[in-house]
């Protein structure tokens, strides 16, 4: 029965991708592949421009080194390898994310993951990542690996359950390497550096130091191997924001993209963007720190990832992968509230009896379903406009709302995504972080 349900969900996800996806043909992979082939042929990496476009390689030089082996492959083969690697990364992340929910609800883990993978694959960020040949899910896995490592680090300290294991097993399952994933992700793309700021803000010093050390070590090593490209990237290419496209392009679902389209301009109003970005940065990091203090590390990481999407000058729709854990957080909040209300409904002596426990958590469940449907349907594309040919108001206010719908959703999530106290802490009862939280709250 369960196998049939999983198969049906896979088929439904395939139909959704066919209905709401777009022709992709590994567009971005062709740029990456062409750039590393160009570089391997003795040319300069950042001088490559994809034929019939104005686009070139925009990642740090370490990413170029990591992609260099695919210069020996046809572009289609490189694209499909990336698809399979991304599917594996997505499955591993979802195993870690839905595992605690499945255990609490009494579901087999394989069944929960079997449902979660195709459901996630149907969303805009994931199907765009597959189709374009992007690396977003690989970076997502590196970042979320550190969240899992934080769990292991806390459990190892609290339970001392690593006695008798070999040295490699003790190192891995102790979570001592927490921070390395964020450091590697930052070396490939700069936006994950916001997670380092979050780690410092929440006083997770050891993990932050590991992340900084990893990013610094990888960057220095890349300078040794590819000094010219490294120097050019950090002194010139990094600041050439026009290399990736105009800010007002419809797939740019960041705050900068919203403001450019609202002003019906190719460029973002700089001072206004800076002001609102600082506000969203403060809101996102503050709420993430509170989620961490209340023992919900998944929501904290999700808020940081969404905040990075909001404040980045360019956040293409395939960058918005942190909407996946946001849906899970909302769905789990609904399940927790409903379960708590059912437990309380039979308790005598309550001043306000809970007459309708099935309705408790309804708003969180509706929000999870609505958010999921929005990112499957992705209504930005029917209202795609390009200046100067077509105004962003060509379809009226409704068209403008739809064109900015994904960005508005992630802005709302940064401001309002709930966290679940005690859900998935990065510390346990005897942890200094918990004692510090109690002292602060008691003062």
C-alpha positions as CSV (number, residue, x, y, z in Angstrom):
1,X,0.0,0.0,0.0
2,X,2.7,2.5,1.0
3,X,4.8,1.6,-2.0
4,X,1.8,2.4,-4.2
5,X,1.3,5.8,-2.5
6,X,5.0,6.7,-3.0
7,X,4.8,5.7,-6.7
8,X,1.6,7.8,-7.1
9,X,3.3,10.8,-5.5
10,X,6.3,10.4,-7.8
11,X,4.0,10.3,-10.8
12,X,2.0,13.3,-9.6
13,X,5.3,15.2,-9.1
14,X,6.4,14.3,-12.7
15,X,3.0,15.7,-14.0
16,X,3.5,18.9,-12.0
17,X,7.0,19.4,-13.4
18,X,5.6,18.8,-16.9
19,X,2.7,21.3,-16.3
20,X,4.6,24.1,-14.5
21,X,8.2,23.6,-15.4
22,X,9.9,25.2,-18.4
23,X,12.4,24.1,-21.1
24,X,15.8,24.1,-19.4
25,X,18.4,22.2,-21.5
26,X,21.1,22.6,-18.9
27,X,21.5,26.3,-19.7
28,X,23.7,27.2,-16.7
29,X,25.6,23.9,-17.0
30,X,26.6,24.9,-20.5
31,X,28.1,28.1,-19.1
32,X,30.0,26.2,-16.4
33,X,31.2,23.5,-18.8
34,X,32.2,26.0,-21.5
35,X,34.1,28.1,-18.9
36,X,36.2,25.2,-17.5
37,X,36.9,23.8,-21.0
38,X,38.0,27.3,-22.0
39,X,40.2,27.5,-18.8
40,X,41.6,24.0,-19.3
41,X,42.7,25.1,-22.8
42,X,45.0,27.8,-21.4
43,X,42.7,30.8,-21.4
44,X,41.6,33.0,-18.5
45,X,38.6,31.7,-16.6
46,X,36.8,35.0,-16.3
47,X,37.2,36.1,-19.9
48,X,34.9,33.3,-21.1
49,X,31.5,34.4,-22.5
50,X,28.9,31.9,-23.5
51,X,28.2,32.1,-27.2
52,X,25.0,34.0,-28.0
53,X,24.8,35.5,-24.5
54,X,26.6,38.1,-22.4
55,X,27.1,35.6,-19.5
56,X,30.3,34.2,-18.1
57,X,31.6,32.4,-15.1
58,X,30.7,34.2,-11.9
59,X,31.6,31.9,-9.0
60,X,34.8,32.1,-7.0
61,X,37.9,30.3,-8.5
62,X,37.6,27.4,-6.1
63,X,34.3,26.5,-7.7
64,X,36.1,26.5,-11.1
65,X,38.7,24.1,-9.7
66,X,35.9,21.9,-8.3
67,X,34.2,21.9,-11.7
68,X,37.4,21.4,-13.7
69,X,37.1,17.6,-14.0
70,X,33.9,17.9,-16.0
71,X,35.9,19.5,-18.9
72,X,36.7,16.0,-20.0
73,X,32.9,15.1,-20.3
74,X,30.3,16.1,-22.8
75,X,28.0,18.9,-21.4
76,X,25.0,16.6,-21.4
77,X,26.9,14.0,-19.3
78,X,28.0,16.7,-16.9
79,X,24.4,17.9,-16.6
80,X,23.0,14.5,-15.8
81,X,25.7,13.7,-13.3
82,X,24.8,16.9,-11.5
83,X,21.1,15.9,-11.6
84,X,21.8,12.6,-9.9
85,X,24.2,14.1,-7.4
86,X,21.6,16.8,-6.6
87,X,18.8,14.2,-6.2
88,X,21.1,12.2,-3.8
89,X,21.9,15.4,-1.9
90,X,18.2,16.3,-1.6
91,X,17.3,12.8,-0.4
92,X,20.0,12.9,2.3
93,X,18.9,16.3,3.5
94,X,15.3,15.3,3.6
95,X,16.2,12.1,5.5
96,X,17.7,14.3,8.2
97,X,14.8,16.8,8.2
98,X,11.8,14.5,8.1
99,X,13.3,11.7,10.2
100,X,12.4,13.3,13.6
101,X,8.9,14.1,12.3
102,X,8.4,10.6,11.0
103,X,9.6,9.1,14.3
104,X,7.3,11.2,16.4
105,X,4.3,10.4,14.2
106,X,5.1,6.7,14.0
107,X,5.7,6.7,10.2
108,X,8.5,4.5,8.7
109,X,11.3,6.8,7.7
110,X,11.6,5.3,4.2
111,X,8.0,6.2,3.6
112,X,8.3,9.8,4.8
113,X,11.4,10.3,2.7
114,X,9.8,8.6,-0.3
115,X,7.0,11.1,-0.1
116,X,9.2,14.1,0.6
117,X,11.7,13.7,-2.2
118,X,9.2,13.8,-5.2
119,X,7.1,16.5,-3.4
120,X,10.2,18.7,-3.1
121,X,11.4,17.9,-6.6
122,X,8.2,19.4,-8.0
123,X,8.9,22.8,-6.5
124,X,10.3,25.7,-8.5
125,X,13.8,25.9,-6.9
126,X,14.4,22.2,-7.2
127,X,13.2,21.6,-10.7
128,X,15.0,24.7,-11.9
129,X,18.2,23.5,-10.2
130,X,17.9,20.1,-12.0
131,X,17.0,21.7,-15.4
132,X,19.6,24.4,-15.4
133,X,22.4,22.3,-14.1
134,X,22.8,24.4,-11.0
135,X,24.6,23.6,-7.7
136,X,22.1,24.9,-5.2
137,X,21.1,21.5,-3.8
138,X,24.8,20.6,-3.3
139,X,25.4,23.8,-1.3
140,X,22.1,23.2,0.6
141,X,23.4,19.8,1.6
142,X,26.7,21.2,2.8
143,X,25.0,23.8,5.0
144,X,22.4,21.4,6.4
145,X,25.1,18.8,7.1
146,X,26.4,21.3,9.6
147,X,23.0,21.5,11.3
148,X,23.1,17.7,11.7
149,X,26.7,17.9,13.0
150,X,25.5,20.4,15.6
151,X,22.9,17.8,16.8
152,X,25.6,15.2,17.0
153,X,28.0,17.6,18.8
154,X,25.3,18.3,21.4
155,X,24.4,14.7,21.9
156,X,28.0,13.6,22.1
157,X,28.6,16.1,24.9
158,X,25.4,15.3,26.7
159,X,25.3,11.5,26.5
160,X,29.0,10.6,26.0
161,X,27.7,7.8,23.7
162,X,30.9,7.6,21.6
163,X,32.9,5.4,23.9
164,X,34.3,2.3,22.1
165,X,34.1,3.7,18.6
166,X,37.1,4.0,16.4
167,X,38.8,7.4,16.0
168,X,37.3,8.2,12.6
169,X,33.8,7.2,13.8
170,X,34.3,9.3,16.9
171,X,35.3,12.3,14.9
172,X,32.4,12.0,12.4
173,X,29.6,11.1,14.8
174,X,30.8,13.6,17.4
175,X,30.0,16.4,15.0
176,X,33.4,17.9,15.7
177,X,33.6,19.0,12.1
178,X,30.5,21.2,12.4
179,X,31.2,24.4,10.4
180,X,33.2,22.8,7.6
181,X,30.1,22.5,5.4
182,X,29.3,26.2,5.7
183,X,32.9,27.0,5.1
184,X,33.1,24.9,1.9
185,X,29.7,26.4,0.7
186,X,31.1,29.9,1.3
187,X,34.2,29.1,-0.8
188,X,31.9,28.1,-3.7
189,X,29.4,30.9,-3.3
190,X,29.6,33.9,-1.0
191,X,26.0,34.1,0.2
192,X,26.4,31.2,2.7
193,X,28.8,33.5,4.7
194,X,25.6,34.8,6.4
195,X,25.5,31.5,8.3
196,X,28.9,32.4,9.8
197,X,27.4,35.7,11.0
198,X,24.5,33.7,12.6
199,X,27.0,31.3,14.3
200,X,28.8,34.3,15.8
201,X,25.6,36.0,16.9
202,X,24.5,32.9,18.7
203,X,27.9,32.4,20.3
204,X,28.6,29.1,18.7
205,X,32.3,30.0,18.6
206,X,33.8,26.7,17.8
207,X,31.6,26.1,14.8
208,X,32.0,29.6,13.6
209,X,35.8,29.3,13.8
210,X,35.7,26.0,11.9
211,X,33.6,27.6,9.2
212,X,35.9,30.6,8.9
213,X,39.0,28.4,9.0
214,X,37.6,26.2,6.3
215,X,36.6,29.1,4.0
216,X,39.9,30.8,4.6
217,X,42.0,27.7,4.1
218,X,40.3,26.7,0.9
219,X,40.6,30.3,-0.5
220,X,44.3,30.5,0.4
221,X,44.9,27.1,-1.2
222,X,43.1,28.3,-4.3
223,X,45.3,31.4,-4.4
224,X,48.3,29.0,-4.5
225,X,46.9,26.9,-7.3
226,X,45.1,29.7,-9.3
227,X,46.6,32.9,-8.1
228,X,45.8,35.0,-11.2
229,X,42.1,34.0,-11.3
230,X,41.8,34.5,-7.5
231,X,43.2,38.0,-7.7
232,X,41.0,38.9,-10.6
233,X,37.9,37.5,-8.9
234,X,38.3,39.4,-5.6
235,X,39.5,42.6,-7.1
236,X,37.3,42.9,-10.2
237,X,34.8,40.1,-11.0
238,X,33.1,40.1,-7.6
239,X,32.0,43.7,-8.0
240,X,30.7,43.3,-11.6
241,X,27.0,42.7,-10.7
242,X,26.0,43.1,-14.3
243,X,27.7,39.9,-15.2
244,X,24.7,37.8,-13.9
245,X,21.9,39.9,-15.4
246,X,19.7,42.9,-14.8
247,X,18.1,43.3,-11.3
248,X,14.6,43.7,-12.7
249,X,14.6,40.3,-14.5
250,X,11.5,38.3,-13.4
251,X,13.4,35.3,-12.0
252,X,15.3,37.6,-9.6
253,X,13.1,37.1,-6.6
254,X,15.1,39.0,-4.1
255,X,14.2,42.3,-2.4
256,X,16.4,44.1,-5.0
257,X,14.4,42.5,-7.8
258,X,11.1,43.5,-6.2
259,X,12.1,47.1,-5.8
260,X,13.5,47.4,-9.4
261,X,10.2,46.0,-10.8
262,X,8.1,48.3,-8.5
263,X,10.0,51.3,-9.8
264,X,9.7,49.8,-13.4
265,X,13.5,50.2,-13.7
266,X,16.3,48.0,-14.9
267,X,18.3,49.0,-11.8
268,X,17.4,48.8,-8.1
269,X,17.1,52.1,-6.2
270,X,20.3,51.7,-4.2
271,X,19.6,53.7,-1.0
272,X,16.1,52.2,-0.6
273,X,17.4,48.7,-1.2
274,X,20.2,49.2,1.4
275,X,17.8,50.5,4.0
276,X,15.2,47.7,3.6
277,X,18.0,45.1,3.3
278,X,19.5,46.1,6.7
279,X,16.0,45.9,8.2
280,X,15.4,42.4,6.8
281,X,18.9,41.4,7.9
282,X,18.2,42.5,11.5
283,X,14.8,40.8,11.5
284,X,16.0,37.6,10.0
285,X,19.1,37.2,12.2
286,X,17.2,38.2,15.4
287,X,14.4,35.7,14.8
288,X,17.0,33.0,13.9
289,X,18.8,33.7,17.2
290,X,15.6,33.4,19.1
291,X,14.7,30.2,17.4
292,X,18.1,28.8,18.3
293,X,17.7,29.9,21.9
294,X,14.3,28.1,22.0
295,X,15.9,24.9,20.7
296,X,14.7,24.9,17.1
297,X,17.9,24.8,15.0
298,X,16.1,23.8,11.8
299,X,14.0,27.0,11.9
300,X,17.0,29.1,12.7
301,X,19.0,27.7,9.7
302,X,15.9,28.2,7.5
303,X,15.5,31.8,8.6
304,X,19.2,32.5,7.8
305,X,18.9,30.9,4.4
306,X,15.8,32.8,3.5
307,X,17.3,36.1,4.8
308,X,20.3,35.5,2.5
309,X,17.9,35.1,-0.4
310,X,16.0,38.3,0.5
311,X,19.0,40.6,0.9
312,X,21.2,39.3,-2.0
313,X,21.2,41.6,-5.0
314,X,20.4,38.6,-7.2
315,X,18.4,35.6,-6.0
316,X,17.2,33.6,-9.0
317,X,14.1,31.4,-8.3
318,X,16.3,28.3,-8.3
319,X,18.2,29.8,-5.3
320,X,15.2,29.6,-3.0
321,X,15.8,26.1,-1.8
322,X,15.3,27.0,1.9
323,X,11.6,27.2,1.2
324,X,11.6,23.4,1.5
325,X,12.5,23.3,5.2
326,X,10.1,26.3,5.7
327,X,7.2,24.1,4.4
328,X,8.3,21.3,6.7
329,X,8.5,23.6,9.7
330,X,5.0,24.9,9.1
331,X,3.6,21.4,8.6
332,X,5.3,20.1,11.7
333,X,4.1,23.1,13.7
334,X,0.5,22.2,12.6
335,X,1.0,18.5,13.6
336,X,2.5,19.5,17.0
337,X,-0.3,21.9,17.8
338,X,-3.0,19.4,16.8
339,X,-1.4,16.7,18.9
340,X,-1.1,18.9,21.9
341,X,-4.7,20.0,21.6
342,X,-5.9,16.4,21.4
343,X,-3.9,15.6,24.5
344,X,-5.4,18.5,26.4
345,X,-9.0,18.1,25.2
346,X,-9.5,15.2,27.6
347,X,-8.0,17.0,30.6
348,X,-10.6,18.0,33.2
349,X,-10.3,21.3,35.0
350,X,-9.3,23.4,32.1
351,X,-10.8,26.9,32.2
352,X,-11.2,26.9,28.5
353,X,-12.0,23.4,27.1
354,X,-10.7,22.6,23.7
355,X,-13.9,21.7,21.8
356,X,-12.4,21.4,18.3
357,X,-8.9,19.9,18.6
358,X,-8.9,19.0,14.9
359,X,-8.9,22.8,14.0
360,X,-5.9,23.5,16.2
361,X,-2.9,24.2,14.0
362,X,-5.2,24.8,11.0
363,X,-3.5,28.1,10.1
364,X,-0.1,26.6,10.1
365,X,-1.3,23.7,8.0
366,X,-3.0,26.0,5.5
367,X,0.1,28.1,5.4
368,X,2.3,25.0,4.6
369,X,-0.1,23.9,1.9
370,X,-0.4,27.4,0.4
371,X,3.3,27.9,0.4
372,X,3.9,24.6,-1.2
373,X,1.3,25.2,-4.0
374,X,2.8,28.7,-4.6
375,X,6.2,27.2,-5.3
376,X,4.9,24.4,-7.4
377,X,2.7,26.6,-9.6
378,X,5.3,29.5,-9.6
379,X,3.0,32.2,-11.0
380,X,5.9,34.5,-11.9
381,X,6.4,33.1,-15.4
382,X,3.0,33.9,-17.0
383,X,3.7,37.5,-16.0
384,X,7.3,37.7,-17.0
385,X,8.2,41.1,-18.5
386,X,11.4,42.6,-19.8
387,X,12.4,46.2,-19.9
388,X,12.5,48.3,-22.1
389,X,10.2,46.3,-24.4
390,X,7.4,45.6,-21.8
391,X,6.6,47.4,-18.6
392,X,6.3,45.4,-15.4
393,X,2.9,46.9,-15.0
394,X,1.7,45.7,-18.4
395,X,-0.7,43.3,-16.7
396,X,-1.8,45.7,-14.0
397,X,-1.4,45.4,-10.3
398,X,-2.4,41.7,-10.3
399,X,0.3,40.9,-12.8
400,X,2.9,42.9,-10.7
401,X,1.8,40.9,-7.6
402,X,2.2,37.6,-9.4
403,X,5.6,38.6,-10.9
404,X,6.9,39.3,-7.4
405,X,4.9,36.5,-5.6
406,X,7.9,34.2,-4.7
407,X,9.9,37.1,-3.3
408,X,7.0,38.4,-1.3
409,X,6.5,34.9,0.2
410,X,10.1,34.6,1.4
411,X,10.0,38.2,2.8
412,X,6.9,37.2,4.7
413,X,8.5,33.9,5.9
414,X,11.5,35.9,7.3
415,X,9.1,38.1,9.3
416,X,6.6,35.4,10.4
417,X,7.9,31.8,10.1
418,X,7.1,30.2,13.5
419,X,9.6,28.2,15.4
420,X,8.9,25.1,17.6
421,X,10.4,25.4,21.1
422,X,12.5,22.3,21.9
423,X,12.0,20.7,18.5
424,X,15.5,20.1,17.3
425,X,18.0,21.7,19.7
426,X,21.7,22.1,19.0
427,X,22.1,21.9,22.8
428,X,20.8,19.6,25.5
429,X,19.8,19.9,29.2
430,X,23.4,20.1,30.5
431,X,24.5,22.4,27.7
432,X,26.1,25.8,28.7
433,X,23.9,27.4,25.9
434,X,20.8,26.3,27.7
435,X,21.9,27.6,31.1
436,X,22.8,30.9,29.4
437,X,19.4,31.1,27.9
438,X,17.7,30.4,31.2
439,X,19.8,33.1,33.0
440,X,19.0,35.7,30.3
441,X,15.3,34.9,30.5
442,X,15.3,35.0,34.3
443,X,17.0,38.4,34.5
